[in-house]
Amino acid sequence: MQDIMEQLLTVLYGASGIAASALYIPQIIRYHRDPASRASISLLAWGGWIIIAAITIAYALYVVNSALIAAIAGLNVLAQLTVLAYGVRARMHPLHPPHPDGARFNLAATRGKIPAQGNATVL
């Protein structure tokens, strides 16, 4: 019974790891199609997740001796690196260059909003 449970969990682990990696695809497609969305990518968070996954790979290979765990973590790292690359590119090539006085105009935040008429105070 123990062998059957171990085999079942191994198959489920492999399948869930592949599914988890595949779940990155819709977000990656969004970043590919919508460059404005890339600016919201947290380089710190994604970089941290990549480091944690790299530690998982090292643990899997050197402590547990599991190529399966290492491979699944490796798939996740590839997807995470893709997201991180979009975030880095957004910082290196912003869609709207910064305003000379340091303020930035966020076109995406104003999309679909019409300013109220007569509510502005003129000094």
C-alpha positions in Angstrom: 0.0 0.0 0.0 2.9 2.4 0.8 4.4 1.9 -2.6 1.1 2.6 -4.4 0.7 5.8 -2.3 4.3 6.9 -3.0 3.8 6.3 -6.8 0.5 8.2 -6.8 2.0 11.1 -4.9 5.0 11.2 -7.3 2.7 11.3 -10.3 0.5 14.0 -8.7 3.5 16.0 -7.7 4.9 15.9 -11.3 1.5 16.7 -12.8 0.8 19.6 -10.4 4.3 21.0 -11.0 3.7 21.0 -14.7 0.3 22.5 -14.2 1.7 25.2 -12.0 4.3 26.2 -14.6 1.6 26.2 -17.3 -0.5 28.6 -15.2 2.1 31.3 -15.8 1.3 31.3 -19.5 -1.8 33.5 -19.4 0.0 36.1 -17.4 3.1 36.0 -19.6 0.8 36.4 -22.7 -0.8 39.5 -21.0 2.7 41.0 -20.4 3.6 40.3 -24.0 0.4 41.9 -25.4 0.1 44.8 -23.0 3.4 46.5 -22.4 1.8 49.0 -19.9 1.0 46.1 -17.6 4.7 45.2 -17.3 5.4 48.3 -15.1 3.5 46.7 -12.3 5.9 43.7 -12.0 7.7 43.7 -8.7 11.4 43.0 -9.5 12.0 42.3 -5.8 9.2 39.8 -5.5 10.0 37.9 -8.7 13.7 38.0 -8.1 13.1 36.6 -4.6 10.9 33.8 -5.8 13.6 32.8 -8.4 16.2 32.7 -5.6 13.9 30.5 -3.5 13.2 28.2 -6.4 17.0 27.9 -7.1 17.5 26.9 -3.5 14.7 24.3 -4.0 16.6 22.9 -7.0 19.8 22.7 -5.1 18.1 21.0 -2.1 16.3 18.5 -4.5 19.6 17.6 -6.2 22.0 17.5 -3.3 19.9 16.5 -0.2 16.9 14.6 -1.5 18.5 13.4 -4.8 15.3 14.0 -6.7 15.6 14.9 -10.3 11.8 15.2 -10.4 11.6 17.9 -7.8 14.6 19.7 -9.4 13.0 19.6 -12.8 9.6 20.9 -11.6 11.3 23.7 -9.8 13.4 24.4 -12.9 10.2 24.8 -15.0 8.9 27.3 -12.5 12.2 29.2 -12.7 11.9 29.4 -16.4 8.5 30.9 -16.2 9.5 33.3 -13.4 12.6 34.4 -15.3 10.3 35.2 -18.3 8.1 37.4 -16.0 11.2 39.0 -14.5 12.6 39.8 -17.9 9.4 41.6 -18.9 9.7 43.6 -15.7 13.3 44.5 -16.3 12.5 45.5 -19.8 9.7 47.8 -18.6 12.2 49.6 -16.4 14.8 49.9 -19.1 12.4 51.0 -21.8 9.5 52.8 -20.2 6.5 53.6 -22.4 6.2 57.1 -21.1 9.5 58.8 -20.3 9.5 60.6 -16.9 8.4 64.2 -16.9 11.2 66.7 -16.5 9.9 67.8 -13.1 9.9 64.2 -11.9 6.1 63.7 -12.1 4.9 60.8 -14.3 1.6 60.8 -16.1 -0.2 57.5 -15.9 -2.3 57.2 -19.0 -3.6 53.7 -18.0 -5.0 55.1 -14.7 -6.9 57.8 -16.5 -8.3 55.6 -19.3 -12.1 55.9 -19.5 -12.3 58.7 -16.9 -13.7 62.0 -17.8 -12.7 64.9 -15.5 -15.6 66.6 -13.7 -16.5 70.0 -15.1 -16.7 73.0 -12.8 -15.1 71.4 -9.8 -11.6 72.8 -10.3 -10.4 75.6 -8.2 -8.3 78.2 -10.1 -5.8 80.2 -8.1 
